[in-house]
Amino acid sequence: MKNIVVVGAGQAGASLVARLRAKGFDGAITLLGEEPVPPYQRPPLSKGYLLGDMALERLFLRPESFYADQGIDLRMDARVRAIDRAAKTVVLEGETLPYDALALTTGSAPRRLPASIGGDLPGVHTVRGLADVDAMAEDFRPGARVVIVGGGYIGLEAAAVAAKRGLDVTVLEMAPRILARVAAPETAEAIHTLHAAHGVRILTETALAQIDGTDRVTGVTLADDSQLPADFVIVGIGIAPATDLAEAAGLTLDNGIATDAQGRSSDPAIWAAGDCASFPWQGGRLRLESVQNAIDQAECVADNMLGACCDYVPMPWFWSDQYDMKLQIAGLNMGYDRVVVRQAQARSHWYFKGDALISVDALGDPRAYMVGKRMIEQGMTPDANALADPATDLKALLRA
């Protein structure tokens, strides 16, 4: 194998090409990214960068010089038009690149509101890439009124930043509570309370009917015909895997680009990793949207492209910054049937499925997070009553 092309210059793509070189691959590597900047961190975009606490250069995963030093042909502003599987080429504007192996790390794209309800009006923003955040930055002025559509982590992080900047913030959530798909009611209630303490209004069981305005957003109309004034709107209603290229190329899709356990798509010369890829897990398929997964899965795929033949086994962890409280999550809470609440110096929620500990939400409690993560990785089942007792030494449970 002489030539590897990687499409998508986000966290997964950057991790994959670095791993190829670290593992001794000495052939040609081309990394194609649509944005005009080198690969960068996304989580700080809606936090430190939007707050003005982080300069652009600090977002970059590595200095731009790293890629040249490693013999990696990083191409920015490079939009891939098509994949020709028969010819084993990637088609760009005015150029065709051959590959021996191709990796798709195309990530995901924010879900948008339809134009029919004003989703394309100036002043309607999404939070995904650098251009999105740069576009909304000038709207983040003290006293401005922002309506945030969606009570998931993306919307709530934007709400926290807006509140810290002195904006008037309202969050709309259709479900009976925030974080309904991703967290237990206990975690949702704690974060709801935190936002309320910072002056954020969260309206649950509230549907958006229309974004108002002619040349720019002036407000929103709700499903009950009530109206809220707004100087701008942030849409945080989730993301979808970026699979257009894969679909056009005829690759199998299943909640993303379907891969085998080693990251290979339905075409043995094409691999996938990160937000865009789904992989076998516990008898079904799983797609993870996290920095940790993008790194770990991409490195596993790089190893397998070089012949390692190792299955990807996720050890998920996530985090979300809410004001000065860091929510840290270990494991996956899918299928949980009870939650044990531990209130010591800080609060943590421990998810059980039957007798097995499967996930932990640690709200400003790094010790609970670290202990819970190790327990899950080691398959340990702590005593629920001991967990709930604030006098219990968590590290002692880990040693038990």
Sequence and secondary structure as in RCSB ss.txt:
>XXXX:A:sequence
MKNIVVVGAGQAGASLVARLRAKGFDGAITLLGEEPVPPYQRPPLSKGYLLGDMALERLFLRPESFYADQGIDLR
MDARVRAIDRAAKTVVLEGETLPYDALALTTGSAPRRLPASIGGDLPGVHTVRGLADVDAMAEDFRPGARVVIVG
GGYIGLEAAAVAAKRGLDVTVLEMAPRILARVAAPETAEAIHTLHAAHGVRILTETALAQIDGTDRVTGVTLADD
SQLPADFVIVGIGIAPATDLAEAAGLTLDNGIATDAQGRSSDPAIWAAGDCASFPWQGGRLRLESVQNAIDQAEC
VADNMLGACCDYVPMPWFWSDQYDMKLQIAGLNMGYDRVVVRQAQARSHWYFKGDALISVDALGDPRAYMVGKRM
IEQGMTPDANALADPATDLKALLRA
>XXXX:A:secstr
  EEEEE  SHHHHHHHHHHHHTT  SEEEEE SSSS  B SGGGGTHHHHT S HHHHBSS HHHHHHTTEEEE
SS  EEEEETTTTEEEETTEEEE SEEEE   EEE    GGGTTTSTTEEE SSHHHHHHHHTT  TT EEEEE 
 SHHHHHHHHHHHHTT EEEEE SSSSTTTTTS HHHHHHHHHHHHHTT EEE S  EEEEEESSSEEEEEETTS
 EEE SEEEE S EEE  HHHHHTT  BSSSEE  TTSB SSTTEEE STTEEEEETTEEE   SHHHHHHHHHH
HHHHHTT         EEEEEETTEEEEEEE  TT  EEEEEESSSEEEEEEETTEEEEEEEES HHHHHHHHHH
HHHT    HHHHH TTS HHHHHH 
